[in-house]
Structures are given as structure tokens and as C-alpha cells.
């Protein structure tokens, strides 16, 4: 029954009036002290007679839900009472009481109720649950002296035996120890002892053995889990901390201690704030406590004093912890030294500002260049128009003069007139070449699928090579590109191969090689070739290898080719030796 302050009215009326005060005082004193007690008193039976009873009460323990009360007939052994009060209790009543007691104690799970005689080292009573918990029959406990002591784990035995055989005890006590079950299992027991003496002053130990093996296993698993966590945390390359439900730190890993150069004791509680930079500590603590009270994650940056006295920038992130049942358990956080990143960020910020400035300057420069290009286009157009008109007039006038004086001109004069018109045509070609060169890359033309084979056929047809001249074209791809620039490149290369070939029966071959990101085209001829020392010179503007009086040339064609190819993101090179022809290789992006 639960602890009570008064005695039920029905029970109070059955107690002999002379025993009531003594019974009440002894009962209340034991209840107040949470101690077991034994009290004898006379009870009025149904036959109208009083019989002596001895009430033994085991106090309420944390592991036992109710007080265990046992009443035993003491009429026959109570020699101090009047003869008139010694009427034997009926056998049926005694058996009923004993049966109820047996049912009560044997019905307890995971708990052994026992009584032990220290003088004989024997158990005088053991509940049936002993056999279920430890696997040995109750008879062995009752019949074999020191049987129980042999069940105690060897490492706990001496302490337990000493504990049980102490002669003087001021209060009830408990002890936890291990026993070896019949199947070899280790069983943890929490034994709560009550020391008493019977009417013959013999020592009696009574108590409850509670099986706490599962709880001990849980404790061991928790300890192992905590040890595992601490090992992992101390080995982590980042700084880790934990705080309890009061917001105070209760753990900091070895990485944190190594960084600050302080002991764990110094960092616990609010000690960790001592290493935070004075300018950051107020903000840092405010952010932490604000997140703590709202049970939210948080992240922040602050400066922390390193063991060498230098302050380093720290990035910290914290998260609330909860138990499996959802109860708040505190916070866990990690910190990372980001000083190097902060330096990089500052450098990037500076570079970004410089880049912004340069972008502004470039934009202004581009605008200026665009204006200059427009002016150059206008100039080129005007120059072309203004220069070509007089040249055409000179060519026309020379022709008219020659017609008017045809009967008076000598052969030398006619030759000089032809040279005059040739110079005029060269100048006109030079002007056209300069216009072409200046416009390379500044004219946007659309991109579309171009059949290179068809484009080459058009170029060859427009050049009208001698019938004895052979031009071989390998299978060509279809590519997406600007048609006009590619057409200009092929036109100049093939035209040069025909123009500068020493024979009328020359041969030009055009082939291609495909690569991952581009095509490489080759225009090769079997002419006189070009010496290696001139390979770079031929791509310069106004550069020619043959006298202009021998072959009319502006020296701009290959310069235009090089500029177009490079404008398209490609390269061009010459492979040639004297007497072995020339091969021009140029790449064109896919």
C-alpha cells in the first residue's frame, strides 16, 4: 500500500485499545523515516477473542511501486502477554495469510524478496523469482550454506560479504553488485537491505534484490557512445563544443584546446568568451543566446585569440540538440579557422574593384575605338573614292593620248604608256587591298552551314586558271561559319599559287584534317617554293618576293589571309623549301 498518515477506521477498531497508541506511534515514526518496521499488536477476531499479530513492513523503494506488508500470527510465541490473549489462531486463517504472502512476493517480476540469517549464513526465505532471474532453484538457496555468496562475481564478492555481515547499522542501505547466473550470464542486482532482530535478539537481514542488468547495459552503451563521440570529436580537424540546457559549455574538443592553448576547465561554462576579441565578444554572445532561447540554428564569424596571441577569424555554426522524446538537450557547434579565406576575400574584393575600374576604362576605350573605326571607315571610303577617280582619269587620258598620237608614237613611247597604265592599275589594286585589310574583323557577317567543297568550286571558277593547270580538291566538310572570310582566305591562297607558279601546267591540291575543335586546311602547290628565311616575311603587309615589274602584286594578300585566320581564332603557317613547292596550313574552328 502507499505511504499513509492515518490508520483506516476498520483496522483501528479491531486493534486492542491498549495497543493502539504504541502501534500508531511506531508506524508513524517508521513512515516518516522511510524505514522498515516490525510491530506486534492484538487484533479482535470474528469469534470475539483477541489474537496477537506481528506486522512486518518493507519500506517503499525507488524500484518497488508499493509498500510490502506481511502479518504473521505471533500468539503462541508471545510469552509476555496475558494467558487470556494466547488463544491459537485457526489453522485455515494462518494458511490463508501465508498463501496471500506467497502469492504477493512470487508475483514480483525482476525482484527477489529474501530473508537471511547472518549467524547460520543461510537464507530463511527466498521468493520464487530467484530461480527465474539467476536460474538456481530456491531449494539450493535455503539448504546450502554460503550458496548465495558463491553466486556473487569474484570481483565483487569480498565487498558484498563484508557489507552483509556488518553488525551495526543505523539505517537501511543498498548495494549494487554482479552475480553469475546458472547459464553463465552476468546479472546486475541492486540489493536493498533492512537489518532487524527477532524477539530472541537474533540478527535478521531482509531485503529486495532488483535485476538491473538491462539498466546497466544501457549505462555501458551510453558510456561507450560518449567515449566514441569524444574520441571522434578530439580527432576531428575542426573545433567542436557542446553546451547544456543552461547555455553553458560542458565540452570542448582537443582541436579547440590546441587552438586557444587553454585547459578544458578554463573553457567550460562561459570561459570560452575570454578568448574572443573584445570588439566581437558582445555581438558573438548575443547571437549565441538569441539562437539558444529560440532553439534555432545559428552561424556567425568572429575573431578568436590563438595560443600564440594572434587573433584569427573563426566561422562558427551551432545547432540545438534534442533527446529521442523531443526534449531540448542543449547545443552542439563547430568552428573553423577562416583567416586565410578572409585574406583571399579581401584580395578578391580589391581585385573586383580594380576590375570594375578597368571595365569602365575598357568600355570608354571601346567606345572611343568604335568611333575611330567609324571615322576610319569613312576615311577609307573617301580616300578610295577620291584616289580612284584621278587614277581612272589618268588611265583614260593615257589611252586617249595614245589614240590621238598613234601615228606619231615610237615603240619606246608606247612601252612607257603601257607602264603608266600598269602603275595606275597597281595603285588601284593597292587601294582596294588596303580597304579590304582595314575592314577585316570589323564587318559582321551571318553564320550558316557552308559546304566547303561548293565554296572551293566557286573560288576556282572565279579565278579561271589555265586549262593546263590542275587543281585537286579532296572531300570537304560542311561547317557552320561566316562564308565570306573563308572564301577570301581560299581565294588569296589559290590565286597566289596560280599567279606565282613558274609553269602553265602546275598543280594545286587542297585537303583537310579534322580535329576535336577545329579543321586544318592545306593549300599546296608544286611551284618554286620559298626559302625558310622568308616564311615570316611573306605574311607582312606590302611584302613581295618577286619584283613588282615582273608580276603585278600589292603584297597585301597573305597579310589579309593571316589577319582573317587569326580573327577567327585560328593559326596559319608555311611549310616550304626552294624547288619543292609551298604548302599553307591554316586552322578554322568548327
C-alpha positions in Angstrom: 0.0 0.0 0.0 1.2 3.6 -0.5 2.5 5.6 2.4 -0.3 6.9 4.7 -0.6 9.3 7.6 -3.6 7.6 9.4 -4.8 4.1 10.0 -8.0 3.0 8.3 -11.0 3.1 10.6 -11.9 -0.6 10.2 -8.4 -1.7 11.1 -8.2 0.8 14.0 -11.4 -0.6 15.6 -10.0 -4.2 15.5 -6.8 -3.3 17.4 -6.9 -3.8 21.2 -7.3 -0.4 22.9 -4.2 -0.9 25.0 -2.1 -1.4 21.8 -3.4 1.4 19.6 -1.1 4.2 20.8 2.0 2.1 20.6 1.1 0.8 17.2 0.3 4.2 15.8 3.5 5.9 17.1 5.8 3.1 15.9 4.1 3.1 12.5 4.2 6.9 12.0 7.8 7.0 13.1 8.9 4.4 10.6 6.9 6.0 7.8 8.5 9.4 8.5 12.0 7.9 8.4 11.3 5.7 5.4 12.4 2.6 7.4 11.1 -0.9 7.7 9.4 -1.7 10.9 8.1 -4.7 12.9 5.2 -4.2 15.4 3.2 -6.6 17.5 -0.4 -5.9 18.5 -3.6 -7.7 19.4 -6.4 -8.0 16.8 -10.1 -8.7 17.5 -11.2 -11.8 15.6 -14.6 -12.8 14.4 -15.1 -15.1 17.4 -14.8 -12.2 19.8 -11.3 -13.0 21.0 -8.1 -11.0 20.7 -5.1 -12.7 19.0 -1.5 -11.4 18.8 -0.2 -10.4 15.3 3.2 -9.3 14.2 3.2 -6.8 11.3 6.4 -6.6 9.2 6.6 -3.8 6.6 9.3 -3.4 4.0 9.6 0.4 3.1 8.9 1.7 -0.3 12.0 1.6 -2.6 12.5 3.5 -5.9 12.2 0.3 -7.8 9.2 -1.1 -5.9 5.8 0.5 -6.5 4.1 -0.3 -3.2 4.9 -1.0 0.4 5.0 -4.7 1.2 3.1 -5.6 4.4 3.2 -9.1 6.0 1.2 -10.0 9.1 2.2 -13.2 10.9 0.4 -14.8 13.8 2.6 -14.5 16.9 0.1 -15.6 19.5 1.9 -18.8 20.6 5.4 -17.3 20.9 4.4 -14.1 22.7 5.1 -15.1 26.3 5.0 -11.6 27.6 1.3 -11.3 27.0 -1.6 -12.5 29.3 -2.6 -16.1 29.0 -6.1 -15.0 28.1 -4.7 -13.5 24.9 -2.9 -16.6 23.7 -5.8 -18.4 22.0 -4.3 -20.1 18.9 -5.4 -18.7 15.5 -7.4 -21.0 13.4 -5.2 -23.1 11.0 -7.3 -22.1 8.0 -6.7 -18.4 8.7 -3.0 -18.9 9.1 -2.7 -20.8 5.8 -4.7 -18.2 4.0 -2.4 -15.5 5.3 0.7 -17.4 4.3 -0.8 -18.1 0.8 -1.5 -14.5 0.3 2.1 -13.6 1.3 3.5 -16.2 -1.1 1.4 -15.0 -4.0 2.4 -11.5 -3.3 6.2 -12.0 -3.3 6.2 -14.6 -6.1 4.3 -12.3 -8.3 7.0 -9.7 -8.3 8.9 -9.6 -11.6 12.7 -8.9 -11.7 12.7 -8.7 -7.9 13.8 -11.3 -5.3 12.3 -11.0 -1.8 14.6 -12.6 0.8 15.4 -13.1 4.5 18.9 -14.0 5.6 20.2 -15.4 8.9 23.7 -14.0 9.3 24.5 -16.4 12.1 23.9 -19.5 10.1 24.8 -17.9 6.7 21.6 -19.3 5.3 18.6 -17.8 3.6 15.4 -18.4 5.6 13.2 -17.2 2.8 13.7 -16.6 -0.9 10.9 -15.8 -3.4 10.4 -18.0 -6.4 11.6 -15.2 -8.7 15.2 -16.1 -7.7 15.0 -19.2 -9.9 13.8 -17.1 -12.8 16.4 -14.4 -12.5 19.5 -16.5 -11.7 18.5 -19.9 -12.8 19.1 -21.8 -9.5 16.1 -23.4 -7.6 15.0 -21.9 -4.4 15.9 -25.1 -2.5 19.6 -24.5 -3.1 19.4 -21.0 -1.6 17.6 -22.4 1.5 19.6 -25.6 2.0 23.2 -24.9 1.1 25.2 -22.6 3.5 27.0 -19.7 1.7 25.3 -20.7 -1.6 24.5 -17.2 -2.4 28.0 -15.9 -1.7 29.3 -18.3 -4.4 27.0 -16.7 -6.9 28.5 -13.2 -6.4 31.0 -12.2 -9.1 34.6 -12.8 -7.8 35.5 -9.1 -8.2 32.6 -8.1 -6.1 32.4 -10.9 -3.5 34.7 -9.6 -0.7 33.0 -6.2 -0.6 29.5 -7.7 -0.7 30.2 -10.3 2.1 31.6 -7.5 4.3 28.6 -5.4 3.6 26.2 -8.1 4.6 27.9 -9.0 7.8 28.3 -5.6 9.3 27.0 -5.8 12.9 25.9 -2.2 13.4 23.6 -0.5 11.0 21.9 2.8 11.7 19.7 2.9 8.6 18.6 0.8 5.7 21.0 0.7 2.8 21.5 -0.7 -0.7 24.3 -2.1 -2.8 24.8 -2.9 -6.5 26.9 -5.9 -7.5 27.2 -8.7 -10.1 26.1 -12.3 -9.8 26.9 -15.3 -12.2 23.7 -17.0 -13.3 23.4 -20.7 -13.9 23.8 -20.2 -17.7 26.9 -18.1 -17.2 25.3 -14.7 -17.7 26.4 -11.8 -15.6 23.4 -10.4 -13.8 23.5 -7.0 -12.1 21.5 -6.7 -8.8 20.6 -3.7 -6.7 20.1 -5.2 -3.2 18.1 -3.1 -0.7 18.8 -4.3 2.9 16.9 -4.0 6.2 18.6 -5.1 9.4 16.3 -6.4 12.2 16.4 -8.6 15.3 13.7 -11.1 16.3 12.4 -11.4 19.9 15.3 -13.7 20.7 17.7 -10.9 19.6 18.9 -12.9 16.6 20.1 -10.8 13.6 17.9 -10.9 10.6 18.5 -9.4 7.2 15.6 -8.8 4.9 15.5 -7.1 1.5 14.8 -6.9 -2.1 17.2 -7.8 -5.0 16.2 -6.0 -8.1 17.5 -7.1 -11.5 19.1 -4.0 -13.1 21.1 -5.8 -15.8 19.2 -4.0 -18.6 19.8 -0.6 -17.0 23.5 -1.4 -16.5 23.8 -2.4 -20.2 22.1 0.8 -21.2 24.6 2.8 -19.0 27.5 0.9 -20.5 26.2 1.6 -24.0 25.8 5.3 -23.2 29.3 5.4 -21.7 30.7 3.7 -24.8 28.8 6.0 -27.1 30.1 9.1 -25.2 33.6 7.7 -25.3 33.2 7.1 -29.0 32.0 10.6 -29.5 34.8 12.2 -27.5 37.4 10.2 -29.4 35.8 11.2 -32.7 35.5 14.8 -31.6 39.0 15.1 -30.3 40.3 13.6 -33.6 38.3 16.0 -35.8 40.2 18.7 -37.7 37.5 21.3 -36.7 36.8 22.8 -33.3 33.8 21.3 -31.6 31.9 22.3 -28.5 28.7 21.3 -26.6 26.5 23.3 -24.2 23.9 22.1 -21.8 20.3 23.3 -21.3 21.6 26.3 -19.3 23.6 27.6 -22.3 26.9 26.9 -20.5 29.6 25.0 -22.3 30.2 21.5 -20.9 32.6 20.2 -23.6 35.3 21.5 -25.9 37.3 19.1 -28.1 41.1 18.9 -28.3 41.2 20.9 -31.5 39.7 23.9 -29.7 42.0 23.5 -26.7 45.0 23.2 -29.0 43.9 26.4 -30.8 43.4 28.5 -27.7 46.2 26.9 -25.7 43.8 26.7 -22.6 42.6 23.9 -20.5 39.2 22.3 -20.7 38.4 23.7 -17.2 39.1 27.2 -18.4 36.8 26.9 -21.4 33.8 25.4 -19.7 30.8 27.5 -18.6 31.3 31.0 -20.1 35.1 30.7 -20.0 35.3 30.4 -23.8 34.3 34.0 -24.2 37.6 35.1 -22.6 39.5 34.4 -25.9 37.0 36.2 -28.2 38.2 39.5 -29.5 36.9 42.4 -27.2 35.3 44.1 -30.2 33.4 40.9 -31.2 32.5 39.3 -27.8 29.3 41.3 -27.2 27.9 40.6 -30.7 29.1 36.9 -30.5 27.4 36.2 -27.2 24.2 38.0 -28.3 23.9 35.9 -31.4 24.5 32.7 -29.5 22.0 33.4 -26.7 19.4 34.7 -29.2 19.6 31.4 -31.1 19.7 29.4 -27.9 16.5 30.9 -26.5 14.6 30.4 -29.8 16.1 26.9 -30.3 17.3 27.8 -33.7 20.5 27.1 -35.7 22.9 30.0 -36.0 26.1 30.9 -37.8 28.5 33.8 -37.3 32.1 35.0 -37.7 34.3 36.4 -35.0 37.9 36.8 -34.0 39.4 34.3 -31.6 42.8 34.6 -29.8 45.1 31.7 -30.8 47.7 30.2 -28.4 50.4 32.4 -29.9 48.4 35.5 -29.0 47.3 36.3 -32.6 43.6 36.8 -33.4 42.2 34.6 -36.1 38.9 34.8 -37.9 36.6 32.0 -37.0 33.4 30.7 -38.7 31.0 29.1 -36.1 27.8 27.2 -36.7 25.6 25.8 -33.9 22.6 23.6 -33.8 20.2 22.6 -31.0 20.2 19.0 -29.7 17.1 17.1 -28.7 16.6 13.7 -27.0 14.6 10.9 -28.7 11.4 12.1 -26.9 11.8 15.6 -28.3 13.2 17.2 -25.1 15.7 20.0 -25.5 19.2 18.8 -24.6 21.5 21.8 -25.3 23.6 22.9 -28.3 26.4 21.5 -30.3 28.6 23.6 -32.6 31.7 23.6 -34.7 34.3 26.3 -35.5 36.6 26.6 -38.5 39.6 29.0 -38.9 38.8 31.1 -42.0 41.5 33.7 -41.7 43.2 32.7 -45.0 39.8 32.8 -46.7 39.2 36.3 -45.3 42.5 37.4 -46.7 41.5 36.0 -50.1 38.1 37.6 -49.9 39.7 41.0 -49.2 42.1 40.4 -52.1 39.2 39.4 -54.3 37.3 42.5 -53.2 40.3 44.7 -54.2 40.6 42.9 -57.5 36.9 43.3 -58.1 37.1 47.0 -57.5 40.1 47.1 -59.9 38.3 45.0 -62.4 35.3 47.4 -62.2 37.5 50.3 -62.8 39.2 48.5 -65.8 35.9 47.5 -67.2 34.8 51.2 -67.1 38.1 52.2 -68.8 37.7 49.5 -71.4 34.1 50.5 -72.1 35.3 54.0 -72.6 38.2 52.8 -74.8 35.8 50.5 -76.8 33.5 53.5 -77.4 36.5 55.5 -78.5 37.7 52.7 -80.8 34.3 52.3 -82.2 34.2 56.0 -83.0 37.7 55.8 -84.5 36.7 52.7 -86.6 33.7 54.6 -87.9 36.0 57.5 -88.7 38.4 55.1 -90.4 35.7 53.5 -92.4 34.6 57.0 -93.5 38.2 57.9 -94.3 38.8 54.7 -96.2 35.6 55.3 -98.3 36.5 58.9 -99.0 40.1 58.0 -99.7 39.1 55.2 -102.0 36.7 57.4 -103.9 38.9 60.4 -104.1 42.0 58.4 -105.1 40.3 56.1 -107.5 38.7 58.9 -109.6 42.1 60.6 -110.5 43.6 57.2 -111.3 40.8 56.3 -113.6 41.2 59.7 -115.3 44.9 59.1 -115.7 44.3 55.7 -117.3 41.6 57.1 -119.6 43.8 60.1 -120.6 46.8 57.9 -121.3 44.6 55.8 -123.6 43.2 58.9 -125.4 46.7 60.4 -125.8 47.9 57.1 -127.3 44.9 57.0 -129.7 45.4 60.7 -130.8 49.1 60.2 -131.3 49.0 56.7 -132.5 50.8 57.5 -135.8 53.5 59.6 -134.0 54.4 57.4 -131.0 57.5 55.3 -131.2 57.8 51.8 -129.8 59.5 53.1 -126.6 56.8 55.7 -126.1 54.1 53.0 -126.4 56.0 50.9 -123.9 56.1 53.8 -121.5 52.4 54.4 -121.9 51.8 50.7 -121.0 53.9 51.1 -118.0 52.0 54.2 -116.9 48.6 52.3 -117.1 50.2 49.4 -115.3 51.2 51.6 -112.4 47.7 53.1 -112.4 46.1 49.6 -112.1 48.6 48.6 -109.4 47.7 51.7 -107.4 44.0 51.0 -107.7 44.6 47.4 -106.6 46.7 48.7 -103.7 43.8 50.9 -102.6 41.3 48.1 -102.8 43.7 45.8 -100.8 44.1 48.5 -98.1 40.3 48.8 -97.9 40.0 45.0 -97.5 42.7 44.8 -94.9 41.2 47.6 -92.8 37.8 46.0 -92.8 38.8 42.5 -91.7 37.1 41.7 -88.4 35.0 44.8 -88.3 32.3 43.6 -90.5 29.7 41.3 -89.0 28.5 38.6 -91.4 26.0 35.9 -90.6 27.0 32.3 -89.8 25.3 29.4 -91.5 26.0 25.9 -92.9 28.7 26.2 -95.6 29.7 23.3 -97.9 33.4 23.9 -98.2 33.5 21.8 -101.4 31.0 24.0 -103.1 32.7 27.1 -101.9 36.1 26.0 -103.4 34.3 25.2 -106.7 33.1 28.8 -106.8 36.5 30.2 -106.0 38.3 28.1 -108.7 35.6 29.1 -111.2 36.0 32.8 -110.4 39.9 32.6 -110.8 39.6 30.9 -114.2 43.0 29.1 -114.1 44.7 28.0 -117.4 43.2 24.9 -118.8 46.5 23.1 -118.4 46.6 24.0 -114.7 45.4 21.2 -112.3 43.5 21.9 -109.1 42.7 18.9 -106.9 40.2 19.2 -104.1 39.8 16.4 -101.5 36.4 15.6 -99.9 35.5 18.6 -97.8 33.2 19.0 -94.7 30.1 21.2 -94.2 30.7 23.6 -91.4 28.7 26.4 -89.7 30.8 29.6 -90.2 30.9 33.0 -91.9 31.2 32.3 -95.6 32.9 35.5 -96.8 36.1 35.4 -94.6 36.7 31.7 -95.5 36.1 32.5 -99.2 38.7 35.3 -99.0 41.3 33.0 -97.5 40.9 30.3 -100.1 40.8 32.9 -102.9 44.1 34.6 -101.9 45.9 31.3 -101.3 44.8 29.6 -104.6 45.2 32.8 -106.6 48.8 33.2 -105.3 49.6 29.5 -106.1 48.4 30.1 -109.7 49.9 33.6 -110.2 53.4 32.8 -108.9 53.7 29.3 -110.5 56.6 29.1 -113.0 54.7 26.8 -115.4 51.3 26.7 -117.1 50.9 23.1 -116.2 51.2 23.5 -112.5 49.2 21.6 -109.8 47.5 22.8 -106.7 46.0 20.3 -104.1 43.6 21.3 -101.3 43.0 18.9 -98.4 41.6 18.9 -94.8 42.3 17.2 -91.5 39.6 17.1 -88.8 40.5 17.6 -85.1 38.4 17.8 -81.9 37.7 21.6 -82.0 38.8 22.7 -85.5 39.7 21.7 -89.1 43.1 22.2 -90.6 43.1 23.0 -94.3 46.1 22.7 -96.6 46.7 24.6 -99.9 49.8 23.1 -101.5 51.4 23.7 -104.9 54.4 22.3 -106.8 56.0 25.6 -107.7 59.4 27.0 -107.0 58.9 27.0 -103.2 60.0 29.6 -100.6 63.2 29.6 -98.6 62.7 29.3 -94.8 64.1 32.8 -94.1 61.2 34.3 -95.9 58.4 32.2 -94.2 57.5 35.0 -91.8 58.2 37.8 -94.3 55.5 36.7 -96.8 52.7 37.4 -94.2 53.8 41.1 -93.8 51.8 43.8 -95.4 53.3 45.1 -98.7 55.8 42.3 -98.8 56.5 40.5 -102.1 59.3 38.1 -103.1 59.1 38.8 -106.9 59.8 42.3 -108.4 56.5 44.1 -109.0 57.6 44.9 -112.5 57.8 41.2 -113.2 54.4 40.2 -111.5 51.9 42.8 -110.5 51.3 42.4 -106.8 50.3 44.7 -103.9 51.9 42.5 -101.2 48.7 42.6 -99.1 47.0 39.2 -100.0 48.8 37.0 -97.4 48.6 39.8 -94.8 44.8 39.7 -95.3 44.8 35.9 -95.0 46.7 35.9 -91.8 44.5 38.6 -90.3 41.3 36.8 -91.2 42.5 33.4 -89.9 43.6 34.9 -86.5 40.4 36.9 -86.3 38.5 33.6 -86.5 40.7 32.2 -83.7 42.9 30.0 -85.9 46.6 30.0 -86.9 48.4 29.8 -90.3 51.9 28.5 -91.1 54.0 27.9 -94.2 55.9 24.7 -95.0 58.2 25.1 -98.0 61.7 24.6 -99.4 63.2 26.0 -102.6 62.3 23.9 -105.6 59.8 21.7 -103.5 56.7 23.8 -103.8 54.8 25.5 -100.9 52.1 24.4 -98.5 50.0 26.8 -96.4 48.3 25.2 -93.3 45.6 27.1 -91.6 43.1 26.1 -88.9 39.4 27.0 -88.8 37.2 26.5 -85.7 34.3 24.2 -86.0 
